[in-house]
Amino acid sequence: MLLYSWNVNGFRALLTKGHWSWFAEKQPDIAALQEVKAEEEQIPEEHRCPAGYQAFWHHARKKKGYSGVACFSKPLPQKAVYCLPGEDWRGEGRLIHLEYEKFHFMNVYFPNGQMSEERLAYKMGYYDAFLDYAQDLRRQKPIVVCGDFNTAHKEVDIARPKANEGTSGFLPIERAWMDKFVDHGYVDTFRHIHGPQAVEYSWWSMRFKARERNVGWRIDYFFVSRELLPAVKDAWIEQEVHGSDHCPIGLRLDPGKM
């Protein structure tokens, strides 16, 4: 199975720029998009639900043109869920959970905490609510979770760690949650395949020619629960793909080992 995740930073803009040809070239079994910034009805029909796929869209209801996630899936899931439990976590279009025969798949656009202390607290609350939800689901079958976590976990995951120690996205409290997530038995598939010293990024600021200079952050991830690790065949980052301030990340799973 070929899985992809990509924060597209505006799906309509991606179409206009002509970079969505990437999808036709890759033909993933499941594609997870974050920050689509559109409602389903605003997308041209041929891209709203590509031929051969089931499409799932979840837009932000509190603020139009903000956040939003989408999934395109060749296999038909058994069920689709669009929010974490609890009213606090609804309305921002941040999650699609698809249940398949052998695993739960979650596409998540985690909150950004840079705006204010209030938004940082919201982000941390969302993290904890997500972990509780994943742990409940994991009692039934393994977990695959992908998306923009909005946190660089280790110093190797950010080009300038010292300069960003006080910036949300690399705060000790955020990185400690990532440690807790790993301690609960979730494996960063990129690190599993490439080791702790591999230096690749998935997001670059649009300022100061950061991408041209490769001054980036790795904040987009594919995690699997530990029991699914034998099925992980490869994981990678496609830094050469443009069209967004993020680039796609990929995961290949062996269904025979699930």
N, C-alpha and C positions, 0 to 999 in steps of 0.2 A: 504494500500500500504506500502510495506517495502522498504525503501531506505537506501543505504549505500554510504559512501564516505571514500576513503583510499588513502593517499599518499604512494605509494608502493616502492618508491625509487629504481626503476628499475624493470620492470615487468618480464624480463627474469631471473633476479636474484631470484625473488620471486618464479618462477616456479622451478628453480634449487634447491632451498632450501626446496621445498615440502610444502610450506605454502599456496599455492593457493587452496588446498582442502577446505579451509574456504569458498570459494565461492559456491562450490557444496553443502556444509552443510547448508548455509544460504538461498540460492535461492531467492535473493532479486528481487523485481520487477524492480528496477533501481539501478545499481551500477555505481558510478563515481570514476574513478581512476586519480590520479595526479602523475606527475614525472615518467611516464612510461619509459622514456629514450629509446624509440625504435620506429621504423616505423612499420606499420601494417604488411608489408611483412616479417619482421624479427621474427614474432611470429608464433609458430606452429598452424596449421589451427584449431585444436580442441579448442585452447584457444583464437585464434583471434576473433572468433565469436561462443561462446558457444551455444549448441543446445537449441532452444527455445527462443533465444534472437536476437535482432537487435544490431549490433555493430557499434560504431562510434569512429573513431580514428583521432587524430590531433597531428601530430608530429612537432617538431621544425625544421624549414627549414634553419635557420641561423646557426645552430650549431648542428651537428649530435650527438646523444647519450645524449641529454640535454633536460630537461623539458618534455613536451608532456602530453596529457590527453587522456582519453578514457572513453566511456560510454557503458554499456550493458543494454538493455532495453527490457522487455517483451512486454509492450504496444508499439504499433507503433506510433511514434510522427508524427505530421502533417508537421513538418519542422525541419531541422537542420542547424544551423549557427555556423561558426567556428572561428570568430574573432570579436572583438569589432570594431566599426566604426573608421576609421582613420588609415593611413599608419604607424603611430608611434607604434601601438599596434599589428602589424602583424609579423609573422615570428618566434615567440618563442613558439608556441604550447601551449597556456595558457587557452583556453576557448573552451567549447562545450556548445551551447545553443540549447536545444530541446524544441520545442513547443508542448504541449499536449492540449487536448480539454479544460481542466479546469485550467491549470496553465502553466507558463513558468518555465523550469528547467535549471539551469546553473551550470555547473561543471567548477570551476576556480582554477587554480594554480597561485596565485598572486606572483609577483616578490619578491625576497629577496633583502633587501637594505644594507646588511652588507659589500658588496665588496668595495663600494666607495660612495662618495657624489653623483656622477652621477647616480649610480644605485638606490640610495635612492630617488633621484628626479624622476627617471623613475617609481619607485614603487608608489610614491604619485600621479603621473600623471595617472598611470593605475587605481589606486583606483578611482579617480575622473571621468575618462572616463567610468569606469564600473558603477558607481552610476548614471550617466546621462543616460546610456543605460538601466539600470534596471528601472529607473523612466519612461522612454518612453514606455517600454514594459508593465509596470504596469497599464497604462491607458487602456489596452486591457483586461488583466486578471492577477491574482495574481502571485507572484514570489516565487520560491524555489531556493535558491542558496547554494551550498555547496563547500567545498574544503579547501585547505591549504591557509589561509589568511596571513600567515607569520607574524602575530602580536598577542601577548597575550593582551587581552583587559584590564583586571583589575588585581590588585595585586594578587587576589586569583587565577588567571589563570597562575601563574608562581611561581615556588618553591622559587626562590631567587630574589624578586623584587628589593631590594635595590642594589644588586650587578649588576643588568642589566639595571639600569636607563639610561646608556649611550650607550646601545647596540641596534642596529637596530633590530626590532621585539618587542621592549618595549619602544621605544622613545616617548616622549610626543606628537610629531607631528603625529605619527602613531596611537597612542591611541586616539588622538583627532578625527582622521578620523573615527575610530570605533564608537566613540560617535556620530559623525555626521550621520553615517549610521543608527544607532539606532534611532536617532532623526527624521529621514526621515520615520520611520514607519516599520523598519525591526527588527524582534524579534529573538534573540538568543534562539533557541529551547531548548538547554541543560539547560540554566539558567531558562527558563520558567517552565520547568518540575522540576528541582532539587533545584532551589532557588539560591540566591546570594552567599551563603557560601559554596556550594559544592566544594570540592577540588578533581579534577581529571584532568589528563593531557593526551595529545594525541601525544606528541613528546618528545624525549629524545636525548641528544647528544650521539654520539657513543664513546665519550671520558670519562675517569674517572669513568667508570661503573655507569653512570648517571641513566640508566634504573633500574639497580638492587637496587639503592638507592632511586629511584623514585624522582630524581631531574629533573623535567620536565616542559614543557610549554603546555598550551592548545592553540593551534594555528589553529586547524581544527574545522570547524563549519558547522552547518546547520542553516541557517536563512530562515524565511518566512516573506513575507510582512504581515502586521498586519491583513488584511482582511481574510487571510487564517488560522489564529490562531485557530478558532473553530475546524478545521480538525486535529490539532496536538494531537495525542494520547500518544506518548512517544518519548523520545530522550535519547541517551545513548552513552557511550564510552566503547569500548571493549579493555581495557588495557591488558588483558591477551593474546591477539593475537599478535604473533611475526612474523618476516619475513621482517620487515622494521624498520627504526628509528621512524616511526609514527605507530599508531594503527588505526583500523577502527572506524568510528563513525556511528551511526544509527539514523533513523527517521521513525516513523510509522504515517501514515496519514489515516484518515477516508474519503474515497471518497464521502460518502453520505453527508458530511458536507462541501464540497467544493463549 
